[in-house]
Amino acid sequence: MLSMSRSTLITETMTIRNMLLKQTLQLTTLSSRTTLLQRQFSTSHPRPDIRICFLGDSFTAGAGDDTLLGFPGRLCSALRTDHALDITCYNLGIRRDTSTDILHRWEREVNARLKRNEHLNGRLVFSFGTNDSGFENGQRRVSTTTTLANARSILVRAKEMWPTAMLGPPWTSVEDIDERNGPLSRKLETLCEEIDVPFLSLYQKSEGNGVWAKEAKAGDGIHPNAGGYGLISKAVADWDAWEDFVRNGK
Amino acid sequence: MLSMSRSTLITETMTIRNMLLKQTLQLTTLSSRTTLLQRQFSTSHPRPDIRICFLGDSFTAGAGDDTLLGFPGRLCSALRTDHALDITCYNLGIRRDTSTDILHRWEREVNARLKRNEHLNGRLVFSFGTNDSGFENGQRRVSTTTTLANARSILVRAKEMWPTAMLGPPWTSVEDIDERNGPLSRKLETLCEEIDVPFLSLYQKSEGNGVWAKEAKAGDGIHPNAGGYGLISKAVADWDAWEDFVRNGK
């Protein structure tokens, strides 16, 4: 710089000044475009698009519930209104389904609902066991060994696809069913711990509940009505793993 | 009788008396057995077991409805509580589904839900069209010719399996969608008349509805909230074909 002529120095300074002015203009334009894009984005994507598939049996389908919500409807309605989450609920509970039935259908039904859009956040919630331990023609419909093998097969594959949780079979107020559901629930819990899938024992939450027992008696003998499904819904909503699972997939 | 001896007459009278006594006893036993059977039957089969599969797109799934009921939940809850029907509702609506998507999945999903028990009364309610007429990458997702071919294929097969009804695509408050949904709905109606499937135009029922438009604007721009889904539910409930379809499969 010291060897530059005065005129060269002036020219050089003007060049630098022009470069700075151009950059300032570019920065201003870029800044306002970014603000606009942010606003557009926050309007069209105000909340993450979360879609939960509930896969299970009649207790997931909500059999006997005059409100037609079941526990998935109650949970998802609360997530939309109390937690301002953009939730879509796919209730894939089927009455009389065993873990073997669910093994054969869950992946195709989930893929039809959660594979189209890479921006969506899928979640899978499984619940089964009561029909496995039920008897048909003098035989247990699905042996405990097979239930656990089915559960492992389903859950290991499921968590590779989407964040996955498991709810154990509930207490039902029917003595011989509950004598089988209790131990089965504990075995499913042990399996879930081993393969790192969040597990909630619905059995523990509904055990001995008078409302459930009363509603089941007034209904088909096993399924509750709004009170029993409200109880399950509350148990899941209060579960410490629930909100983080739904919101962040953890 | 006039030629009979007195002793023969006495013997004969006694025989007749004994026969009458036996018959009276039999009638009493039979009567109490019938009462018992009637009571058992009315306890174990108080109402016919009706299970409805609703197959469609986001409007069937109830996208945007904070109550999580959608129109199928509202309809079925009313059928259970107001009409004392034993209703199970399977909501098989999937967001973004076209008639082609539904063609490829409906039968498998219905069979998983309605084939197990010969005593159950299945019903199928289809509703699609809005995603067919939507545009993706500058092209209509499904041509009108294909939509009508898909609808024919689905509905002709469906009504061989279970009583089947069709609800046309709704008015959505989005001008360019409605310009396509209106004519498509009329073509689907003509097809349904031809193949003898009960058809209800949801388009006519929701057209110009202010609540729907307001809820869609506050939501994602297309889907309503509880008000719009309540409107569809009421339209179907008020449809003169509805109750006979559900109750008697006609």
HADDOCK unambig.tbl for C-alpha pairs under 7 A between the chains (distance, minus, plus):
assign (segid A and resid 63 and name CA) (segid B and resid 88 and name CA) 6.61 0.50 0.50
assign (segid A and resid 66 and name CA) (segid B and resid 77 and name CA) 5.62 0.50 0.50
assign (segid A and resid 66 and name CA) (segid B and resid 80 and name CA) 6.18 0.50 0.50
assign (segid A and resid 66 and name CA) (segid B and resid 81 and name CA) 6.55 0.50 0.50
assign (segid A and resid 67 and name CA) (segid B and resid 77 and name CA) 5.53 0.50 0.50
assign (segid A and resid 68 and name CA) (segid B and resid 73 and name CA) 5.59 0.50 0.50
assign (segid A and resid 68 and name CA) (segid B and resid 76 and name CA) 6.99 0.50 0.50
assign (segid A and resid 68 and name CA) (segid B and resid 77 and name CA) 5.61 0.50 0.50
assign (segid A and resid 69 and name CA) (segid B and resid 69 and name CA) 6.53 0.50 0.50
assign (segid A and resid 73 and name CA) (segid B and resid 68 and name CA) 5.59 0.50 0.50
assign (segid A and resid 76 and name CA) (segid B and resid 68 and name CA) 7.00 0.50 0.50
assign (segid A and resid 77 and name CA) (segid B and resid 66 and name CA) 5.61 0.50 0.50
assign (segid A and resid 77 and name CA) (segid B and resid 67 and name CA) 5.53 0.50 0.50
assign (segid A and resid 77 and name CA) (segid B and resid 68 and name CA) 5.61 0.50 0.50
assign (segid A and resid 80 and name CA) (segid B and resid 66 and name CA) 6.19 0.50 0.50
assign (segid A and resid 81 and name CA) (segid B and resid 66 and name CA) 6.56 0.50 0.50
assign (segid A and resid 88 and name CA) (segid B and resid 63 and name CA) 6.60 0.50 0.50
assign (segid A and resid 94 and name CA) (segid B and resid 113 and name CA) 6.10 0.50 0.50
assign (segid A and resid 113 and name CA) (segid B and resid 94 and name CA) 6.10 0.50 0.50
